[in-house]
C-alpha cells in the first residue's frame, strides 16, 4: 500500500454504531411518548377532566397512541423504517456474498416497508368490515376487530415459509428474532383481540380500553426495538465494518462500524 493510499485510509470518516446504546435511546423515546399519552388518558378518565387549561385535546392529537398520523405514530413508522433499512443493508451484503438466503432478507425488507406504510395509514383496518360480514356481526368477541383473522393466517404462512431460514441463523440471532416477533405480534394481534372483546361489551370511551391500547402500542414498539437491536448485533458479527463508496470521478470512502464497546480486563 502506497503512502497516498495509507493517508486516504486514515482520513476516511467513520461512524460507530453501538447496538445497546441505540436500543436504549429508542426505548427511552418510546417510554416518554407512551407516558405522555397515558398521562392524558388518566387525566381524562381518572381526574374526570375533558380539558386542562386547553392542553388535553392538543396533547391527545399530538401524542395519543390510538390516533393516526401524530408524533407517536411517526415514531413507530420511523422504527419500522429503521428495521427495513437494516434489512435492506443485510440483503445487499448477502447478495454480494451470493448467500442462498438473500431472497428471504429481501422479503423481510419489503415486509417492513409495508408495515411502516400500514402503521401510518392503517390499511389493515379496511379488512375488518368485509371479514366481519363473512362472520356475521353478532357477538364476534375476540374477533370484533375482524382483521386479526387474515393477519393470523398470514403470520402462520410466513412462519412456515421462514422456518428453515430461522434455523440457519446463529442461535442468538434466531432467539432474538423470535422474541421480538412474539412481543410485537402479542401486542398487534393478541392484545388487539382482548381490546375487541372489551370494546364490543363496553365501548371505546373508558379507561380500561385505553390501558389495553397503550399496552398494545408499547409491546409493538418494544418488539421493533428488540428487532433493531438484534439486526445491529447480527451486522456487528457478520460485517463489523461496512464501507460506502460515493463516486463521481474520485471515490469518497465512508465507513459505518457496528460494534459493542469492548470490556476492559483487569490487570493483576
Residue, then its C-alpha position, 0 to 999 in steps of 0.5 A: x500500500x502506497x503512502x497516498x493510499x495509507x493517508x486516504x485510509x486514515x482520513x476516511x470518516x467513520x461512524x460507530x454504531x453501538x447496538x445497546x446504546x441505540x436500543x436504549x435511546x429508542x426505548x427511552x423515546x418510546x417510554x416518554x411518548x407512551x407516558x405522555x399519552x397515558x398521562x392524558x388518558x388518566x387525566x381524562x378518565x381518572x381526574x374526570x377532566x375533558x380539558x386542562x387549561x386547553x392542553x388535553x385535546x392538543x396533547x391527545x392529537x399530538x401524542x395519543x397512541x390510538x390516533x393516526x398520523x401524530x408524533x407517536x405514530x411517526x415514531x413507530x413508522x420511523x422504527x419500522x423504517x429503521x428495521x427495513x433499512x437494516x434489512x435492506x443493508x443485510x440483503x445487499x451484503x448477502x447478495x454480494x456474498x451470493x448467500x442462498x438466503x438473500x431472497x428471504x432478507x429481501x422479503x423481510x425488507x419489503x415486509x417492513x416497508x409495508x408495515x411502516x406504510x400500514x402503521x401510518x395509514x392503517x390499511x389493515x383496518x379496511x379488512x375488518x368490515x368485509x371479514x366481519x360480514x363473512x362472520x356475521x356481526x353478532x357477538x364476534x368477541x375476540x374477533x370484533x376487530x375482524x382483521x386479526x383473522x387474515x393477519x393470523x393466517x398470514x403470520x402462520x404462512x410466513x412462519x412456515x415459509x421462514x422456518x428453515x431460514x430461522x434455523x440457519x441463523x446463529x442461535x442468538x440471532x434466531x432467539x432474538x428474532x423470535x422474541x421480538x416477533x412474539x412481543x410485537x405480534x402479542x401486542x398487534x394481534x393478541x392484545x388487539x383481540x382482548x381490546x375487541x372483546x372489551x370494546x364490543x361489551x363496553x365501548x371505546x370511551x373508558x379507561x380500561x380500553x385505553x390501558x389495553x391500547x397503550x399496552x398494545x402500542x408499547x409491546x409493538x414498539x418494544x418488539x421493533x426495538x428488540x428487532x433493531x437491536x438484534x439486526x445491529x448485533x447480527x451486522x456487528x458479527x457478520x460485517x463489523x465494518x461496512x464501507x460506502x463508496x460515493x463516486x463521481x470521478x474520485x471515490x469518497x470512502x465512508x465507513x459505518x462500524x457496528x460494534x459493542x464497546x469492548x470490556x476492559x480486563x483487569x490487570x493483576 
